[in-house]
């Protein structure tokens, strides 16, 4: 048996990374900590209430603990990320990522070419990216090609080769897509100036390029070189249009990383925006698969490390949706409440929610049970239950001026209607319009029978009504001794308030909440089913009563007549011969005389 107390004595109160190993000496989990001993100790102290089942399983398998001390928490942060990527322990967050992202390359050569690639070669070339959106990358390349004529050939354009006249201009030169450096029609200085402007554009610094172009346009116009001014104006318009589409915040916001997160029970999604001079230059969303009960802070911290490593970001400011406990003098974490940075965070949040919705929809289409489990889990959390509401029953009463009372019950199983289990009760013990007593009787009769038959009780009972109906239902549950075995709530129609027994204040769910939508569906279905049952009873009662007014016609004969003729109207219109099919001669004559007198 592993003695964690002895292991803790060897672990210092310093920042670092710890590793958990099992009996086969396999690495199970890697974690970081500001204080190694305190963090490791937290897994063993009160572990039964602090963690979920998977974490308790992990702790039960620990047979050895190793650790690495580092100077600062940020070093632990980075080390944890690199170790997880290298060893991929079973219980760590699984980064679902199998892509090679594209880069824009400025080739290390005379008169450098610019193109895109997925492979990085350490040959001195400059790589910009990576780009999470291939479409955005091609848009930027098209902008560059439209604005700056550059060579696309792979000829060795050395000074010696050009001076020797080894090359001739190609069709690209004739089309105006290249200025012909191969025949010395374009100088290296002019080509290099274009490259500097392109590099600024790729880094999001379009403002400086646009400003420079405007000065060149003014100079060309002053010199009466209107042809050059026109070409420069076209280039200016293209860049200004690109900037207007790319800029989402004030251009004074420079070199900022923005992160947002959206979590589900098993997955989390993190969006990253790279902002340079008010322009989003890079964006990407990744999916994280949870292995334990990782908090949003842990998941976001992991994703920040991954993104900054992947995109080689050196930003000094990181915009996040909530505070992150990470002491690093080189990085400033900002949680904006207003202003341009808040707009950026909202944009990132909008992207991550969209990505999450799309991905979950894909999962649920492939496996409908995933959606059901997610909905039930969300309901369990929203309604503060301790078990999944796989079986839900909803009660609704219906009557007409106190007459023909009916109590209807609809049943949902796995968040879907189970119509074969619908039931309605003809109220037996209540006289007059008493909705509370009707509800009390219906609930008692329903669960008395279920207990007698040994049928499994529902996990959730919904009462269509406010505090009064809910209290009446609770009386019956207490009489049966099952008030602690099920969750029961009442829903008031006016404001969609949810009431709990003994709680004077209602609970409100978001109007777009899936939990509220299912409750509303149950309530509406119970109302529909109750109205249908009530109308049948009322119609039958109304029709039978009119036939009872005829002297000599009792209940048995009235029912027989209605069964044969289907309605009182057809009984009224029937001939004596036709009436004899369902009544005797004396009764037939009485019916004829009754309707004739009317």
N, C-alpha and C positions, 0 to 999 in steps of 0.2 A: 504493500500500500504506500502511496506517495505521501511523504511528510512535508506538507507545504510550509509548516512553521520553520523547519530547518532550512528550507530553500530561501525563505524570506530573509533570514539572518544574513545571507550572503549578498543580498541585493541592496545597493546603496540608494539613498535619497537623491538621485541625480537624473537629469534628462537622458533618454536613450531609447533603445529598441529592445524588446524582449521577444523570445521565441519559445513556443510550447511544443514539446516532443512527446510522442506516444511510446508504448512499450516496445514497438518495433523500430524505435529510433527514427521515426518518420516525422518530418516537420509538419505540424498541424495548423499553427497560427502564428502570425507575426503582428506585433502591435507597437505603437510608440507611446511615450509618456513623458510628461514634464517631471514627474517624480516616479521613478521605476518601482520602488518598493510599495508605495501607496497604490499605484495602479494594479500591480499584480495581486496585492492583498485583497483588493476589491472583488476579485473573482472567487475567492474562497470564503469571504465573510458575508453572511446573509445571502448566499448564492441562490437559495431556494425561492426567495421572494424578489430578488433583484433582477434576475435574468429569465429568458424564456427557455423552452425545452432544449433547443439546440445548443444553447450556451452551457446548460447544465451537463449535457452529454459531453461537450468539449472538455469541461473542467474534470469530469469523471475519468477521462482518458489521459490526462496529463501525468507523465512520469518523469519529466525532466524540464527544467527551465534554464535557458541560457540568455544572456543579455549583452548588449554592446553599449558602452557609455560614450556620449558625445558631448560637445561643449555647450550647445544651445538646443532649444526646442526645435528651431528651424532645421538644424542638422538632423535631428531625429525624424522629422517630417520627411525630409528628402531620402534619408537612408531607408526608412520603412517602405517608401514607394518603390525604390530600386530593388529591394529584397523581395517584395511581393511579386514584382514583374519577373524576377529571375526564378524564384522557387515555386510560385503559384500554390501556396498551401491550400488545403481543402476548405478550411473554415474562413478564409479571407474573402473579401469582396472580389467578385469575378468581373473583370473589365471585359465586356463583350466587344471585341474589336479585331477584325481580321483584314482591315484595309491597309493599303499602301497609299498614302495621300500624295496628290500631285504638288509639284513645286514649279515656280517660274525660275529659269536659269539664265543668268548672264554669263555666257561662255568665256573662259579665260583664253583669249586669242586676240590677234590683231583684228580690229573692226569687229568686236564681239557680236555674235548672234544672240537673239532672245527667243526662247521657246520654252515649252513645258516638258516636264519629265516626272516619272515616279521613282527614278533611281538616282541616288546621290553618289557621285564619284568625287573623291577628294583630289581634285586636280587644280585647285586654285580658283575654280569658278565660283560665282556668287549665286546662292540659292535664296529665293524669297518665298516664304510660305511656311508650312504647307497650307493648302487651301482645302477646307472642308467641303466647299461647294465647287464642283467642277464647272458648273455653269457660270458662276461669278468669275472664276479664273479665265475662262474663254472670253467673257465680256471685257475684262481688263486687257487681254492680249489683242482683241479686235480694236479696242480703243487705241492702243499703242501703234498698231500697224496702220490705222487710219490717220493718225496724227504725225507719226515719225517714220519716214522712209528708211528702212534698215535692210541690210542684206540678209538673204535667206539661204544662200549657197554655202557649201562647206569648203570652198577653195582656200588654200593656204596663202592668205593675203599678207605676205611679208613685204617689207620695203624693197628687198632685193628682187622678188618676183614681179612686183608691180612696175618697178623701174625697168626691168628687162622686157616688159610688154608681153608677158606670158598669157594674159587673160584678155578677153573681150566682153563687153557688156552683153547682157542677156535680155530676154523679153521683159523681165521685171523692171529693168531700167527704162525700156520703151514705154511701159505702162505707167511709169512714174512711181512705182513702189520701192525703188532703190535709186540712190544718187550716183551709183557707179564708182565706188572706191577702188574697184579692181583695175580701173584705167586712170586712176588718180583724178577723177572728176569730183571727188569729195575728199576733203582733207581729214586727217585724224583728229585735228582740233574740233572741227565742226561735228564730226561723228561722236566724239567724246562728250561734247556739250549736250547732244541729244540723249546720250546715255545717262547723264546726270539728271536731266529732267525726268526721264523714264523711271529712274531709281526713286526719285522723290514721289512720283505718282504711285509707284508700287508700295511705298512706305506710307501712303496716305497724305503726303504733303503737296496736294494739288494747289493749295493757296499760293505758295511761292511761285509755282510755275505759271499760274494764271496771271499773277501780278507782273512777272517778267515779260510775258507775252504782250500784255497791255502796253508796257513801256516800249516794246519793239514796234507795235502797231502805230503808236503816236510818233515814234521816230521816223518810220517809213512814210507816214502821211506828211510829216513836215518836210521830208526830202522829195516829196511828190512821186514817190515810188509806190503808186497805187496798186500795182500788180502784187508786189510783195505784201503790202498792207492787207490786201484781200485774202491771200493765202494764210497769213498770220491770223486774220479775223476768223476764218473757218476753223483753224486749230483752236482758237480761243473759245469759240462757241461749243465745240465738241467737249473740251475739258470742263467748261462751266456747266454744261448739261450733265456730265458725269458726276461732277461735284455735288450738284443739286440733288441727284438721285442717291448719292452715297452719304451725304451729311445728314445726320439725325440729331446732332447736338451742336452746341457752340464750338467753333473751331479752336477756342482757347483750351479745351479739354484735350490734353496730349498724353499719349502713351499710358492708357488705362486698360486694365483687364476687368471684365465684367462677368460675374458668374451668378447663375440662379439654379434652383433645384426643385424638382417635383417628385414626390415619393408615393409609392404604393406599398402594399404589404411585402411583396417579394422583390420588387424592382425599384430603382430610382433613376432619374434622368437629370443630367446636368448640362446646361447650355453655357457656352463660352463666347464672348464677344471681345475682339481686340480692337481698340479705338485709338487712332492716331490723328491728331489735329481735327477732331470732330468727325472723322470718317471711320466707318467700320471696315477694317481691312481683312479681318479673318473672323469666321464664325463656325461653330461646330457644336453638335449635341451628341453626347454619348450615353450609353445605357450601362447601369451597374446592377448586377444581380446580388441581392443581399444573401449573406450566409448565416449571420447571427442577428442580433437585435441592434444593428448599427443605427446610430442616431443620424439625423440630417446633417449635423455638424461634422461627424466623422466622415460621412459620405462626401460631403462637399470639400472637406479638407483633402481627401484622397484625390478627388477629381481636379482640384486646383493644382496639385503637384503634377499630376499626369499631363494636364494641358500646358502648363508652363514649361515642362520638360519637352513635350512634343513640339511646341511652337517656338521653343527657345526664347521665351519671353523674359525680358529683364525689367518689366514695368515696376515702378516703385509704389504704385497705388493699385489696389484691388477693390472693386465695388462688389459687395455681397449683400444678400437679403437679410442677414442677421449677424450678430457678433460672433467672431471666431476667436477662441482663446489661443492665440499664437503670438508670442513675444518675439518680434524680429525688428530691430531698429531700421533695417533696410526696406521694410515693406509697411505701407500704411493701409489698413483695412477701413473702408468707408461703408457705412450703412445709410444711404441717403433717404431723406424724408420728403424733400421737395427739390425742384430745380431740374437742370439738364441731366444730372447723373441719375436722378430718380426715373426720368424718362428712359434712359438707357437700361436701367434695371427692369423697368416694366416691359420694354421690348424683349429683353432676354427671357423674362418670365413668360411672356406670350409665346415665344418660340418653343420653350421647353414644354409648356402645357400642350401645345399643338402636337409636338413630337410624341409626348407621352400618350395622348389620346389616339393618335394614328397607330402607334405600336401596340397598344392594348387592344384596339379594335382588331388588328391582325391576329393577335393571339386568340382572341375570343371567337373569331370566325373559324379558326382551325380547331378550336376546342371549346365548345359552348359551356362545358362544365367550369371552365376558368372564369367566365363571366358570372355564372351563378355563385361560385364561391366568393368572388370579389364583392358582389352585391350583398350577400349574406354577412360577410365579414364587416362591410361598411355599416350595415344595419345594426349589427351587434355593437359596434363602437358608438354609433350615433345614439342608440337607445339605451346605452349603459347596461347591456346584458352580459351574462357570463357564459352564454352558449349561443351557437348559431341558430337563428330562427328558421329552421328548415320547414317547420310546420306552424302556420299562422292561421288563426281563426278570427273572423270579424262578425260582430253582432249588430243588427239594426232592427228597430221596431217600426211597425206600420199599422195605422188604424184610420178609420173614417168617422170623425165625430164620436170617438169612443167605441164604435161598433166594429165588428170583424177584426179584432186585433190579431196580428201575426208577428212573430219574431223570427227573423231570418239569420242564418249562419252560412257564410261562405268560407271556403278553405283554400289556402295557397300552400303548395308544397314545392320547395326549392324555387321560391319566388314566382311561381306560375299557378294559375287557377287549376284546382282539382275539382271539376264540376260534379263528378260522381259522388263527391263527399258533401255537397251542399245539402242543407237541411232547413226546414222551417217548422215552427211550433205553433199550433193553435192554442192560444192561452186558455188555461182552464180555471185558475184560481183567482183571477183578477176581474173585478166588476167595475165597469166604467173606464174613462180615460185616465189611466195611471201608468205613465211610461216607466217610472222607476220600478214599480212592482212587477210590471211585465218583463223588464230586463232581469230582475232578480229571479223570477221563475224560470226564464229561458236558460240562463247560465247554470242554475242549479240542475235542471233536468238534463241539460247537455252533458255535464261532467259527472253527474251521478250515474248516468248510463255508461259513460266511458270507463268509469272506475269499476262498475259491476261487470262489464264485459272484458276487463283487463286490457283495454285499448290504450296505446301510448298517448299521453297528454301533449298538447301543442307546447311549443316553447314560448310563443307570444300570443296574447289575446288582445284584440283591439275592440274597444267599445265606441260605437258611433254616438257621441254625446259628450257633455261636459262632466263636471264634478259629480252631479247628482246620479247620472246613469253609472258612472264609474264606481261610486260608493255602493250602489245597489248590487253591482256585479261582485264587488269585493265581499259583501255579506255572504253571498252564496259560496264563494271560494273558501271563506273561513269556516262555514258550516261543514264543508266537505273536507277541510283540513289540508287543502292544496295551495293555499295562498302564497307559500314560499317556493313552490315547485315551478311556477310559471311567472313570466313577466306580463303584466297587464297595464294597458294605457288607454286613455280616452282621447278622442280627437273632436274638438269643437269646430264646426264648419266655418264660422264667420271669419276668424283670423288664422285658421289652421293651427290652433293651439294644441299642444300635447300635454295631457295631465297625467301625473303619477299619483298613486294612492298616498294620501298623507302629505302631499306637497302642495302648498297653497299657491305656489307660483308656477305658471305653465312654462314649457320649454318650446322654443321656436327653432325649426330647422330652416336652412336656406331654401328659398323657393325653388331653386334648381337642383336641390339635393335628390339623389336617386332614392334614398330612403323615404323621403316625403312622398315622392311619386308613387312608390309601391304602396304606401299606407293609403294614399288617396285612391289608388286603383282598387284596393280592398274595400274601402269605404263606399265607393261608387258602385262596385259590384254587389255589395251587400244591400245597398239601397235599391238597385235595379231588381235584384232577386226578391227582395222583400215586397216591393210594389207589385211585382207579377203575382206572387202568392196571395197577397192581400186582395187584388182585383178578382182573382179566381174565386176566392172565398166570398167576397162581397157580391159578385154577380150571381153566384150559385144561391146565396142567401136571399138576394132580392127576388130572383125569379121564383124560387120555391115558395116564398111568402105569398106572392100573388096567386098562385094556384091553390094555396091553402085557404084562401078566402072563399073559394067555391064550396058551397055546402055538399058534404058527402065525399070530398076529395081529401084524403089523408096524405101523410108524408111519403108512404110507400108508393101510392098511386101517382103522386106528383113527380117523384123521382123517375118512375117508370115512363110517364108521359114525356118528360124532358129528355130522357135517354133515347126514346123512339123518335121524337119530333125535333130534337136539338135546341128548340127555343120556344118561348111562350107565344111569339108571333105566329109560328106555324101551328101551334095548338089552337090558337084563335081562328085561324083560317081553315082548319081541317073540317071535312064533312063528317057526318055521323058515322058513315061506314068506315072512314079512316080512323076515327077515334076508337071504334070497337077493336082495333088492333092492339090497343094498349089499355083499354078500360072496358068495364061491362056496360050494358045498355043503360042502366040507371045513371051511372056516372057520366056516360056520353051525353045523355039528355040534360044533366045538370050543367055540364060545361057549355053546351050550346045555348041554354037559357041565360047563363051568366054573361057570356060575351055579347049575346043579343041585347040584353038589358043595358049594357054599357054603350 
